[in-house]
Amino acid sequence: MNKHTRKRFIAGATCPSCKQQDTLMLYSENNVEKLACVKCDYAESQADKNVTKASKGSTGVIGVFKP
């Protein structure tokens, strides 16, 4: 993340890792939305909608056997 990246803090949000409140920030990097905690090393990124849609369709299940 460069120093010119616009960061938005999420008021009232609690970090799932360190449980601190008001420490999560949302920012965009290479057109991918990312979430990070400023108190611990927690980070999460949201996949592109097209990638998410494609991955939901391919579950690896060929069929369901119903006796």
C-alpha positions as CSV (number, residue, x, y, z in Angstrom):
1,M,0.0,0.0,0.0
2,N,1.5,3.3,-1.0
3,K,1.2,6.5,1.0
4,H,-1.2,8.0,-1.4
5,T,-3.8,5.3,-1.0
6,R,-7.1,6.7,0.4
7,K,-8.1,4.9,3.5
8,R,-11.5,4.9,5.1
9,F,-12.0,3.8,8.7
10,I,-15.2,1.9,9.5
11,A,-16.8,3.4,12.6
12,G,-17.9,0.9,15.2
13,A,-16.4,-2.1,13.5
14,T,-14.5,-4.6,15.6
15,C,-11.4,-6.5,14.3
16,P,-12.1,-10.2,14.1
17,S,-8.6,-11.0,15.2
18,C,-7.6,-8.6,18.0
19,K,-11.2,-7.6,19.0
20,Q,-10.3,-3.9,19.1
21,Q,-13.0,-1.5,18.0
22,D,-12.6,1.3,15.4
23,T,-9.3,-0.1,14.0
24,L,-10.4,-1.4,10.7
25,M,-9.7,0.5,7.5
26,L,-11.0,-0.1,4.0
27,Y,-8.9,0.8,1.0
28,S,-8.5,-0.1,-2.7
29,E,-5.3,-1.5,-4.2
30,N,-5.1,-2.5,-7.9
31,N,-8.9,-2.3,-8.1
32,V,-9.3,-4.8,-5.2
33,E,-11.0,-3.7,-2.0
34,K,-9.0,-4.6,1.0
35,L,-9.7,-4.5,4.8
36,A,-6.9,-4.1,7.3
37,C,-6.6,-3.6,11.1
38,V,-4.1,-0.9,12.2
39,K,-3.5,-2.6,15.5
40,C,-2.7,-6.1,14.4
41,D,-1.7,-8.0,11.2
42,Y,-5.3,-8.8,10.2
43,A,-6.0,-8.3,6.5
44,E,-8.7,-9.4,4.1
45,S,-9.3,-8.7,0.5
46,Q,-12.5,-9.0,-1.6
47,A,-12.3,-11.0,-4.8
48,D,-13.6,-9.5,-8.1
49,K,-17.3,-10.2,-8.6
50,N,-16.6,-12.1,-11.8
51,V,-14.1,-14.4,-10.0
52,T,-16.5,-15.0,-7.1
53,K,-19.4,-15.8,-9.5
54,A,-17.2,-18.3,-11.5
55,S,-15.9,-20.0,-8.4
56,K,-19.4,-20.6,-6.9
57,G,-20.4,-22.5,-10.0
58,S,-17.6,-25.0,-9.9
59,T,-18.1,-26.9,-6.7
60,G,-16.4,-30.1,-8.0
61,V,-19.6,-32.1,-7.4
62,I,-20.5,-34.2,-10.5
63,G,-23.8,-35.5,-9.1
64,V,-25.7,-36.5,-6.0
65,F,-26.6,-40.1,-5.4
66,K,-30.1,-40.6,-4.1
67,P,-31.0,-44.2,-3.5
